[in-house]
């Protein structure tokens, strides 16, 4: 298992210097839900864009959520 983990780490190590793409800035950097572990339940049960709102209305999406 350690060898497999090392191979995976070596294969993907060069990706750590890459920038975010497409909606990653919105979904990760500007997402208040991912900054605090108390929001873990919301992250797993609400829409991917539930943390954003437009004029008091919550934005929806059809992104998959595991729970």
mmCIF file of the N, C-alpha and C atoms, coordinates in Angstrom:
data_MODEL
# 
_entry.id   MODEL 
# 
loop_
_atom_site.group_PDB 
_atom_site.id 
_atom_site.type_symbol 
_atom_site.label_atom_id 
_atom_site.label_alt_id 
_atom_site.label_comp_id 
_atom_site.label_asym_id 
_atom_site.label_entity_id 
_atom_site.label_seq_id 
_atom_site.pdbx_PDB_ins_code 
_atom_site.Cartn_x 
_atom_site.Cartn_y 
_atom_site.Cartn_z 
_atom_site.occupancy 
_atom_site.B_iso_or_equiv 
_atom_site.pdbx_formal_charge 
_atom_site.auth_seq_id 
_atom_site.auth_comp_id 
_atom_site.auth_asym_id 
_atom_site.auth_atom_id 
_atom_site.pdbx_PDB_model_num 
ATOM 1   N N  . UNK A 1 1  ? 0.826   -1.187 0.000   1.00 0.00 ? 1  UNK A N  1 
ATOM 2   C CA . UNK A 1 1  ? 0.000   0.000  0.000   1.00 0.00 ? 1  UNK A CA 1 
ATOM 3   C C  . UNK A 1 1  ? 0.872   1.253  0.000   1.00 0.00 ? 1  UNK A C  1 
ATOM 4   N N  . UNK A 1 2  ? 1.969   1.209  0.751   1.00 0.00 ? 2  UNK A N  1 
ATOM 5   C CA . UNK A 1 2  ? 2.869   2.367  0.792   1.00 0.00 ? 2  UNK A CA 1 
ATOM 6   C C  . UNK A 1 2  ? 3.495   2.616  -0.576  1.00 0.00 ? 2  UNK A C  1 
ATOM 7   N N  . UNK A 1 3  ? 3.819   1.558  -1.284  1.00 0.00 ? 3  UNK A N  1 
ATOM 8   C CA . UNK A 1 3  ? 4.404   1.707  -2.615  1.00 0.00 ? 3  UNK A CA 1 
ATOM 9   C C  . UNK A 1 3  ? 3.396   2.323  -3.583  1.00 0.00 ? 3  UNK A C  1 
ATOM 10  N N  . UNK A 1 4  ? 2.165   1.862  -3.528  1.00 0.00 ? 4  UNK A N  1 
ATOM 11  C CA . UNK A 1 4  ? 1.106   2.422  -4.381  1.00 0.00 ? 4  UNK A CA 1 
ATOM 12  C C  . UNK A 1 4  ? 0.909   3.904  -4.044  1.00 0.00 ? 4  UNK A C  1 
ATOM 13  N N  . UNK A 1 5  ? 0.873   4.234  -2.759  1.00 0.00 ? 5  UNK A N  1 
ATOM 14  C CA . UNK A 1 5  ? 0.723   5.622  -2.347  1.00 0.00 ? 5  UNK A CA 1 
ATOM 15  C C  . UNK A 1 5  ? 1.875   6.489  -2.831  1.00 0.00 ? 5  UNK A C  1 
ATOM 16  N N  . UNK A 1 6  ? 3.073   5.977  -2.772  1.00 0.00 ? 6  UNK A N  1 
ATOM 17  C CA . UNK A 1 6  ? 4.253   6.710  -3.235  1.00 0.00 ? 6  UNK A CA 1 
ATOM 18  C C  . UNK A 1 6  ? 4.204   6.937  -4.746  1.00 0.00 ? 6  UNK A C  1 
ATOM 19  N N  . UNK A 1 7  ? 3.800   5.933  -5.484  1.00 0.00 ? 7  UNK A N  1 
ATOM 20  C CA . UNK A 1 7  ? 3.686   6.066  -6.946  1.00 0.00 ? 7  UNK A CA 1 
ATOM 21  C C  . UNK A 1 7  ? 2.639   7.117  -7.295  1.00 0.00 ? 7  UNK A C  1 
ATOM 22  N N  . UNK A 1 8  ? 1.507   7.085  -6.628  1.00 0.00 ? 8  UNK A N  1 
ATOM 23  C CA . UNK A 1 8  ? 0.459   8.079  -6.876  1.00 0.00 ? 8  UNK A CA 1 
ATOM 24  C C  . UNK A 1 8  ? 0.970   9.478  -6.548  1.00 0.00 ? 8  UNK A C  1 
ATOM 25  N N  . UNK A 1 9  ? 1.641   9.618  -5.420  1.00 0.00 ? 9  UNK A N  1 
ATOM 26  C CA . UNK A 1 9  ? 2.193   10.909 -5.029  1.00 0.00 ? 9  UNK A CA 1 
ATOM 27  C C  . UNK A 1 9  ? 3.182   11.421 -6.067  1.00 0.00 ? 9  UNK A C  1 
ATOM 28  N N  . UNK A 1 10 ? 4.049   10.565 -6.549  1.00 0.00 ? 10 UNK A N  1 
ATOM 29  C CA . UNK A 1 10 ? 5.018   10.967 -7.566  1.00 0.00 ? 10 UNK A CA 1 
ATOM 30  C C  . UNK A 1 10 ? 4.350   11.358 -8.884  1.00 0.00 ? 10 UNK A C  1 
ATOM 31  N N  . UNK A 1 11 ? 3.298   10.643 -9.241  1.00 0.00 ? 11 UNK A N  1 
ATOM 32  C CA . UNK A 1 11 ? 2.601   10.937 -10.498 1.00 0.00 ? 11 UNK A CA 1 
ATOM 33  C C  . UNK A 1 11 ? 1.888   12.288 -10.463 1.00 0.00 ? 11 UNK A C  1 
ATOM 34  N N  . UNK A 1 12 ? 1.346   12.662 -9.327  1.00 0.00 ? 12 UNK A N  1 
ATOM 35  C CA . UNK A 1 12 ? 0.539   13.872 -9.237  1.00 0.00 ? 12 UNK A CA 1 
ATOM 36  C C  . UNK A 1 12 ? 1.231   15.036 -8.541  1.00 0.00 ? 12 UNK A C  1 
ATOM 37  N N  . UNK A 1 13 ? 2.462   14.876 -8.109  1.00 0.00 ? 13 UNK A N  1 
ATOM 38  C CA . UNK A 1 13 ? 3.175   15.928 -7.382  1.00 0.00 ? 13 UNK A CA 1 
ATOM 39  C C  . UNK A 1 13 ? 3.336   17.193 -8.221  1.00 0.00 ? 13 UNK A C  1 
ATOM 40  N N  . UNK A 1 14 ? 3.480   17.054 -9.530  1.00 0.00 ? 14 UNK A N  1 
ATOM 41  C CA . UNK A 1 14 ? 3.673   18.229 -10.374 1.00 0.00 ? 14 UNK A CA 1 
ATOM 42  C C  . UNK A 1 14 ? 2.402   19.070 -10.533 1.00 0.00 ? 14 UNK A C  1 
ATOM 43  N N  . UNK A 1 15 ? 1.271   18.592 -10.070 1.00 0.00 ? 15 UNK A N  1 
ATOM 44  C CA . UNK A 1 15 ? 0.026   19.359 -10.192 1.00 0.00 ? 15 UNK A CA 1 
ATOM 45  C C  . UNK A 1 15 ? -0.163  20.355 -9.046  1.00 0.00 ? 15 UNK A C  1 
ATOM 46  N N  . UNK A 1 16 ? 0.661   20.277 -8.016  1.00 0.00 ? 16 UNK A N  1 
ATOM 47  C CA . UNK A 1 16 ? 0.486   21.149 -6.855  1.00 0.00 ? 16 UNK A CA 1 
ATOM 48  C C  . UNK A 1 16 ? 0.758   22.610 -7.158  1.00 0.00 ? 16 UNK A C  1 
ATOM 49  N N  . UNK A 1 17 ? 1.506   22.908 -8.199  1.00 0.00 ? 17 UNK A N  1 
ATOM 50  C CA . UNK A 1 17 ? 1.798   24.286 -8.575  1.00 0.00 ? 17 UNK A CA 1 
ATOM 51  C C  . UNK A 1 17 ? 0.773   24.881 -9.531  1.00 0.00 ? 17 UNK A C  1 
ATOM 52  N N  . UNK A 1 18 ? -0.205  24.100 -9.968  1.00 0.00 ? 18 UNK A N  1 
ATOM 53  C CA . UNK A 1 18 ? -1.192  24.585 -10.931 1.00 0.00 ? 18 UNK A CA 1 
ATOM 54  C C  . UNK A 1 18 ? -2.203  25.520 -10.271 1.00 0.00 ? 18 UNK A C  1 
ATOM 55  N N  . UNK A 1 19 ? -2.828  26.357 -11.075 1.00 0.00 ? 19 UNK A N  1 
ATOM 56  C CA . UNK A 1 19 ? -3.857  27.286 -10.605 1.00 0.00 ? 19 UNK A CA 1 
ATOM 57  C C  . UNK A 1 19 ? -5.235  26.630 -10.640 1.00 0.00 ? 19 UNK A C  1 
ATOM 58  N N  . UNK A 1 20 ? -6.184  27.292 -9.990  1.00 0.00 ? 20 UNK A N  1 
ATOM 59  C CA . UNK A 1 20 ? -7.566  26.845 -10.069 1.00 0.00 ? 20 UNK A CA 1 
ATOM 60  C C  . UNK A 1 20 ? -8.121  27.138 -11.463 1.00 0.00 ? 20 UNK A C  1 
ATOM 61  N N  . UNK A 1 21 ? -9.113  26.374 -11.880 1.00 0.00 ? 21 UNK A N  1 
ATOM 62  C CA . UNK A 1 21 ? -9.734  26.573 -13.186 1.00 0.00 ? 21 UNK A CA 1 
ATOM 63  C C  . UNK A 1 21 ? -11.238 26.726 -13.037 1.00 0.00 ? 21 UNK A C  1 
ATOM 64  N N  . UNK A 1 22 ? -11.862 27.273 -14.053 1.00 0.00 ? 22 UNK A N  1 
ATOM 65  C CA . UNK A 1 22 ? -13.312 27.423 -14.203 1.00 0.00 ? 22 UNK A CA 1 
ATOM 66  C C  . UNK A 1 22 ? -13.972 27.984 -12.947 1.00 0.00 ? 22 UNK A C  1 
ATOM 67  N N  . UNK A 1 23 ? -14.736 27.197 -12.235 1.00 0.00 ? 23 UNK A N  1 
ATOM 68  C CA . UNK A 1 23 ? -15.493 27.701 -11.081 1.00 0.00 ? 23 UNK A CA 1 
ATOM 69  C C  . UNK A 1 23 ? -14.833 27.375 -9.742  1.00 0.00 ? 23 UNK A C  1 
ATOM 70  N N  . UNK A 1 24 ? -13.591 26.939 -9.738  1.00 0.00 ? 24 UNK A N  1 
ATOM 71  C CA . UNK A 1 24 ? -12.917 26.573 -8.492  1.00 0.00 ? 24 UNK A CA 1 
ATOM 72  C C  . UNK A 1 24 ? -12.776 27.750 -7.537  1.00 0.00 ? 24 UNK A C  1 
ATOM 73  N N  . UNK A 1 25 ? -12.535 28.946 -8.075  1.00 0.00 ? 25 UNK A N  1 
ATOM 74  C CA . UNK A 1 25 ? -12.402 30.118 -7.212  1.00 0.00 ? 25 UNK A CA 1 
ATOM 75  C C  . UNK A 1 25 ? -13.701 30.364 -6.454  1.00 0.00 ? 25 UNK A C  1 
ATOM 76  N N  . UNK A 1 26 ? -14.818 30.234 -7.139  1.00 0.00 ? 26 UNK A N  1 
ATOM 77  C CA . UNK A 1 26 ? -16.120 30.407 -6.500  1.00 0.00 ? 26 UNK A CA 1 
ATOM 78  C C  . UNK A 1 26 ? -16.412 29.272 -5.530  1.00 0.00 ? 26 UNK A C  1 
ATOM 79  N N  . UNK A 1 27 ? -16.232 28.044 -5.966  1.00 0.00 ? 27 UNK A N  1 
ATOM 80  C CA . UNK A 1 27 ? -16.604 26.873 -5.174  1.00 0.00 ? 27 UNK A CA 1 
ATOM 81  C C  . UNK A 1 27 ? -15.691 26.617 -3.977  1.00 0.00 ? 27 UNK A C  1 
ATOM 82  N N  . UNK A 1 28 ? -14.435 27.036 -4.055  1.00 0.00 ? 28 UNK A N  1 
ATOM 83  C CA . UNK A 1 28 ? -13.485 26.735 -2.983  1.00 0.00 ? 28 UNK A CA 1 
ATOM 84  C C  . UNK A 1 28 ? -13.051 27.989 -2.241  1.00 0.00 ? 28 UNK A C  1 
ATOM 85  N N  . UNK A 1 29 ? -12.502 28.952 -2.956  1.00 0.00 ? 29 UNK A N  1 
ATOM 86  C CA . UNK A 1 29 ? -11.934 30.127 -2.303  1.00 0.00 ? 29 UNK A CA 1 
ATOM 87  C C  . UNK A 1 29 ? -12.979 31.063 -1.710  1.00 0.00 ? 29 UNK A C  1 
ATOM 88  N N  . UNK A 1 30 ? -14.130 31.190 -2.353  1.00 0.00 ? 30 UNK A N  1 
ATOM 89  C CA . UNK A 1 30 ? -15.167 32.110 -1.884  1.00 0.00 ? 30 UNK A CA 1 
ATOM 90  C C  . UNK A 1 30 ? -16.295 31.407 -1.141  1.00 0.00 ? 30 UNK A C  1 
ATOM 91  N N  . UNK A 1 31 ? -16.146 30.137 -0.870  1.00 0.00 ? 31 UNK A N  1 
ATOM 92  C CA . UNK A 1 31 ? -17.183 29.344 -0.223  1.00 0.00 ? 31 UNK A CA 1 
ATOM 93  C C  . UNK A 1 31 ? -17.000 29.381 1.294   1.00 0.00 ? 31 UNK A C  1 
ATOM 94  N N  . UNK A 1 32 ? -17.924 30.030 1.981   1.00 0.00 ? 32 UNK A N  1 
ATOM 95  C CA . UNK A 1 32 ? -17.852 30.111 3.441   1.00 0.00 ? 32 UNK A CA 1 
ATOM 96  C C  . UNK A 1 32 ? -18.068 28.759 4.110   1.00 0.00 ? 32 UNK A C  1 
ATOM 97  N N  . UNK A 1 33 ? -18.749 27.841 3.433   1.00 0.00 ? 33 UNK A N  1 
ATOM 98  C CA . UNK A 1 33 ? -19.013 26.528 4.017   1.00 0.00 ? 33 UNK A CA 1 
ATOM 99  C C  . UNK A 1 33 ? -17.738 25.726 4.246   1.00 0.00 ? 33 UNK A C  1 
ATOM 100 N N  . UNK A 1 34 ? -16.745 25.864 3.389   1.00 0.00 ? 34 UNK A N  1 
ATOM 101 C CA . UNK A 1 34 ? -15.543 25.049 3.516   1.00 0.00 ? 34 UNK A CA 1 
ATOM 102 C C  . UNK A 1 34 ? -14.523 25.646 4.482   1.00 0.00 ? 34 UNK A C  1 
ATOM 103 N N  . UNK A 1 35 ? -14.806 26.782 5.036   1.00 0.00 ? 35 UNK A N  1 
ATOM 104 C CA . UNK A 1 35 ? -13.887 27.424 5.979   1.00 0.00 ? 35 UNK A CA 1 
ATOM 105 C C  . UNK A 1 35 ? -14.137 27.027 7.432   1.00 0.00 ? 35 UNK A C  1 
ATOM 106 N N  . UNK A 1 36 ? -15.230 26.333 7.692   1.00 0.00 ? 36 UNK A N  1 
ATOM 107 C CA . UNK A 1 36 ? -15.590 25.995 9.060   1.00 0.00 ? 36 UNK A CA 1 
ATOM 108 C C  . UNK A 1 36 ? -16.194 24.592 9.087   1.00 0.00 ? 36 UNK A C  1 
ATOM 109 N N  . UNK A 1 37 ? -15.662 23.714 9.934   1.00 0.00 ? 37 UNK A N  1 
ATOM 110 C CA . UNK A 1 37 ? -16.159 22.335 10.005  1.00 0.00 ? 37 UNK A CA 1 
ATOM 111 C C  . UNK A 1 37 ? -17.596 22.236 10.510  1.00 0.00 ? 37 UNK A C  1 
ATOM 112 N N  . UNK A 1 38 ? -18.116 23.278 11.136  1.00 0.00 ? 38 UNK A N  1 
ATOM 113 C CA . UNK A 1 38 ? -19.505 23.219 11.608  1.00 0.00 ? 38 UNK A CA 1 
ATOM 114 C C  . UNK A 1 38 ? -20.491 23.170 10.445  1.00 0.00 ? 38 UNK A C  1 
ATOM 115 N N  . UNK A 1 39 ? -20.057 23.480 9.242   1.00 0.00 ? 39 UNK A N  1 
ATOM 116 C CA . UNK A 1 39 ? -20.918 23.454 8.055   1.00 0.00 ? 39 UNK A CA 1 
ATOM 117 C C  . UNK A 1 39 ? -20.864 22.125 7.309   1.00 0.00 ? 39 UNK A C  1 
ATOM 118 N N  . UNK A 1 40 ? -20.211 21.126 7.866   1.00 0.00 ? 40 UNK A N  1 
ATOM 119 C CA . UNK A 1 40 ? -20.040 19.853 7.180   1.00 0.00 ? 40 UNK A CA 1 
ATOM 120 C C  . UNK A 1 40 ? -21.378 19.226 6.765   1.00 0.00 ? 40 UNK A C  1 
ATOM 121 N N  . UNK A 1 41 ? -22.364 19.298 7.633   1.00 0.00 ? 41 UNK A N  1 
ATOM 122 C CA . UNK A 1 41 ? -23.683 18.759 7.293   1.00 0.00 ? 41 UNK A CA 1 
ATOM 123 C C  . UNK A 1 41 ? -24.307 19.462 6.111   1.00 0.00 ? 41 UNK A C  1 
ATOM 124 N N  . UNK A 1 42 ? -24.158 20.771 6.051   1.00 0.00 ? 42 UNK A N  1 
ATOM 125 C CA . UNK A 1 42 ? -24.701 21.543 4.925   1.00 0.00 ? 42 UNK A CA 1 
ATOM 126 C C  . UNK A 1 42 ? -23.972 21.217 3.623   1.00 0.00 ? 42 UNK A C  1 
ATOM 127 N N  . UNK A 1 43 ? -22.678 21.040 3.709   1.00 0.00 ? 43 UNK A N  1 
ATOM 128 C CA . UNK A 1 43 ? -21.902 20.730 2.509   1.00 0.00 ? 43 UNK A CA 1 
ATOM 129 C C  . UNK A 1 43 ? -22.392 19.433 1.878   1.00 0.00 ? 43 UNK A C  1 
ATOM 130 N N  . UNK A 1 44 ? -22.707 18.444 2.707   1.00 0.00 ? 44 UNK A N  1 
ATOM 131 C CA . UNK A 1 44 ? -23.090 17.131 2.204   1.00 0.00 ? 44 UNK A CA 1 
ATOM 132 C C  . UNK A 1 44 ? -24.562 17.005 1.818   1.00 0.00 ? 44 UNK A C  1 
ATOM 133 N N  . UNK A 1 45 ? -25.394 17.954 2.234   1.00 0.00 ? 45 UNK A N  1 
ATOM 134 C CA . UNK A 1 45 ? -26.825 17.788 1.995   1.00 0.00 ? 45 UNK A CA 1 
ATOM 135 C C  . UNK A 1 45 ? -27.470 18.886 1.155   1.00 0.00 ? 45 UNK A C  1 
ATOM 136 N N  . UNK A 1 46 ? -26.790 19.982 0.913   1.00 0.00 ? 46 UNK A N  1 
ATOM 137 C CA . UNK A 1 46 ? -27.392 21.071 0.145   1.00 0.00 ? 46 UNK A CA 1 
ATOM 138 C C  . UNK A 1 46 ? -26.775 21.160 -1.240  1.00 0.00 ? 46 UNK A C  1 
ATOM 139 N N  . UNK A 1 47 ? -27.341 22.023 -2.033  1.00 0.00 ? 47 UNK A N  1 
ATOM 140 C CA . UNK A 1 47 ? -26.841 22.252 -3.373  1.00 0.00 ? 47 UNK A CA 1 
ATOM 141 C C  . UNK A 1 47 ? -25.406 22.752 -3.317  1.00 0.00 ? 47 UNK A C  1 
ATOM 142 N N  . UNK A 1 48 ? -24.655 22.509 -4.362  1.00 0.00 ? 48 UNK A N  1 
ATOM 143 C CA . UNK A 1 48 ? -23.249 22.911 -4.400  1.00 0.00 ? 48 UNK A CA 1 
ATOM 144 C C  . UNK A 1 48 ? -23.088 24.419 -4.287  1.00 0.00 ? 48 UNK A C  1 
ATOM 145 N N  . UNK A 1 49 ? -24.080 25.170 -4.684  1.00 0.00 ? 49 UNK A N  1 
ATOM 146 C CA . UNK A 1 49 ? -23.991 26.630 -4.615  1.00 0.00 ? 49 UNK A CA 1 
ATOM 147 C C  . UNK A 1 49 ? -24.914 27.220 -3.563  1.00 0.00 ? 49 UNK A C  1 
ATOM 148 N N  . UNK A 1 50 ? -25.281 26.419 -2.593  1.00 0.00 ? 50 UNK A N  1 
ATOM 149 C CA . UNK A 1 50 ? -26.193 26.885 -1.546  1.00 0.00 ? 50 UNK A CA 1 
ATOM 150 C C  . UNK A 1 50 ? -25.571 27.973 -0.690  1.00 0.00 ? 50 UNK A C  1 
ATOM 151 N N  . UNK A 1 51 ? -24.267 28.087 -0.687  1.00 0.00 ? 51 UNK A N  1 
ATOM 152 C CA . UNK A 1 51 ? -23.602 29.108 0.113   1.00 0.00 ? 51 UNK A CA 1 
ATOM 153 C C  . UNK A 1 51 ? -23.731 30.487 -0.517  1.00 0.00 ? 51 UNK A C  1 
ATOM 154 N N  . UNK A 1 52 ? -24.114 30.570 -1.770  1.00 0.00 ? 52 UNK A N  1 
ATOM 155 C CA . UNK A 1 52 ? -24.268 31.846 -2.470  1.00 0.00 ? 52 UNK A CA 1 
ATOM 156 C C  . UNK A 1 52 ? -25.745 32.191 -2.558  1.00 0.00 ? 52 UNK A C  1 
ATOM 157 N N  . UNK A 1 53 ? -26.033 33.448 -2.616  1.00 0.00 ? 53 UNK A N  1 
ATOM 158 C CA . UNK A 1 53 ? -27.427 33.854 -2.824  1.00 0.00 ? 53 UNK A CA 1 
ATOM 159 C C  . UNK A 1 53 ? -27.457 35.041 -3.764  1.00 0.00 ? 53 UNK A C  1 
ATOM 160 N N  . UNK A 1 54 ? -28.548 35.182 -4.437  1.00 0.00 ? 54 UNK A N  1 
ATOM 161 C CA . UNK A 1 54 ? -28.737 36.276 -5.382  1.00 0.00 ? 54 UNK A CA 1 
ATOM 162 C C  . UNK A 1 54 ? -29.989 37.021 -4.953  1.00 0.00 ? 54 UNK A C  1 
ATOM 163 N N  . UNK A 1 55 ? -29.785 38.213 -4.410  1.00 0.00 ? 55 UNK A N  1 
ATOM 164 C CA . UNK A 1 55 ? -30.891 39.053 -3.949  1.00 0.00 ? 55 UNK A CA 1 
ATOM 165 C C  . UNK A 1 55 ? -31.790 38.314 -2.969  1.00 0.00 ? 55 UNK A C  1 
ATOM 166 N N  . UNK A 1 56 ? -31.193 37.640 -2.005  1.00 0.00 ? 56 UNK A N  1 
ATOM 167 C CA . UNK A 1 56 ? -31.953 36.931 -0.980  1.00 0.00 ? 56 UNK A CA 1 
ATOM 168 C C  . UNK A 1 56 ? -32.460 35.565 -1.400  1.00 0.00 ? 56 UNK A C  1 
ATOM 169 N N  . UNK A 1 57 ? -32.301 35.227 -2.656  1.00 0.00 ? 57 UNK A N  1 
ATOM 170 C CA . UNK A 1 57 ? -32.753 33.925 -3.158  1.00 0.00 ? 57 UNK A CA 1 
ATOM 171 C C  . UNK A 1 57 ? -31.550 33.006 -3.284  1.00 0.00 ? 57 UNK A C  1 
ATOM 172 N N  . UNK A 1 58 ? -31.668 31.806 -2.741  1.00 0.00 ? 58 UNK A N  1 
ATOM 173 C CA . UNK A 1 58 ? -30.546 30.873 -2.774  1.00 0.00 ? 58 UNK A CA 1 
ATOM 174 C C  . UNK A 1 58 ? -30.378 30.295 -4.173  1.00 0.00 ? 58 UNK A C  1 
ATOM 175 N N  . UNK A 1 59 ? -29.137 30.284 -4.646  1.00 0.00 ? 59 UNK A N  1 
ATOM 176 C CA . UNK A 1 59 ? -28.862 29.727 -5.963  1.00 0.00 ? 59 UNK A CA 1 
ATOM 177 C C  . UNK A 1 59 ? -28.868 28.208 -5.894  1.00 0.00 ? 59 UNK A C  1 
ATOM 178 N N  . UNK A 1 60 ? -29.398 27.578 -6.901  1.00 0.00 ? 60 UNK A N  1 
ATOM 179 C CA . UNK A 1 60 ? -29.440 26.123 -6.945  1.00 0.00 ? 60 UNK A CA 1 
ATOM 180 C C  . UNK A 1 60 ? -28.547 25.586 -8.043  1.00 0.00 ? 60 UNK A C  1 
ATOM 181 N N  . UNK A 1 61 ? -28.322 24.306 -8.007  1.00 0.00 ? 61 UNK A N  1 
ATOM 182 C CA . UNK A 1 61 ? -27.551 23.645 -9.055  1.00 0.00 ? 61 UNK A CA 1 
ATOM 183 C C  . UNK A 1 61 ? -27.923 22.169 -9.066  1.00 0.00 ? 61 UNK A C  1 
ATOM 184 N N  . UNK A 1 62 ? -27.455 21.490 -10.069 1.00 0.00 ? 62 UNK A N  1 
ATOM 185 C CA . UNK A 1 62 ? -27.711 20.051 -10.163 1.00 0.00 ? 62 UNK A CA 1 
ATOM 186 C C  . UNK A 1 62 ? -26.446 19.248 -9.903  1.00 0.00 ? 62 UNK A C  1 
ATOM 187 N N  . UNK A 1 63 ? -25.492 19.830 -9.179  1.00 0.00 ? 63 UNK A N  1 
ATOM 188 C CA . UNK A 1 63 ? -24.249 19.129 -8.860  1.00 0.00 ? 63 UNK A CA 1 
ATOM 189 C C  . UNK A 1 63 ? -24.534 17.975 -7.910  1.00 0.00 ? 63 UNK A C  1 
ATOM 190 N N  . UNK A 1 64 ? -23.808 16.905 -8.093  1.00 0.00 ? 64 UNK A N  1 
ATOM 191 C CA . UNK A 1 64 ? -23.952 15.705 -7.264  1.00 0.00 ? 64 UNK A CA 1 
ATOM 192 C C  . UNK A 1 64 ? -23.455 15.965 -5.845  1.00 0.00 ? 64 UNK A C  1 
ATOM 193 N N  . UNK A 1 65 ? -24.180 15.479 -4.886  1.00 0.00 ? 65 UNK A N  1 
ATOM 194 C CA . UNK A 1 65 ? -23.762 15.482 -3.485  1.00 0.00 ? 65 UNK A CA 1 
ATOM 195 C C  . UNK A 1 65 ? -23.780 14.052 -2.990  1.00 0.00 ? 65 UNK A C  1 
ATOM 196 N N  . UNK A 1 66 ? -22.769 13.640 -2.244  1.00 0.00 ? 66 UNK A N  1 
ATOM 197 C CA . UNK A 1 66 ? -22.663 12.230 -1.854  1.00 0.00 ? 66 UNK A CA 1 
ATOM 198 C C  . UNK A 1 66 ? -23.741 11.750 -0.892  1.00 0.00 ? 66 UNK A C  1 
ATOM 199 N N  . UNK A 1 67 ? -24.347 12.651 -0.107  1.00 0.00 ? 67 UNK A N  1 
ATOM 200 C CA . UNK A 1 67 ? -25.365 12.200 0.838   1.00 0.00 ? 67 UNK A CA 1 
ATOM 201 C C  . UNK A 1 67 ? -26.694 12.822 0.519   1.00 0.00 ? 67 UNK A C  1 
# 
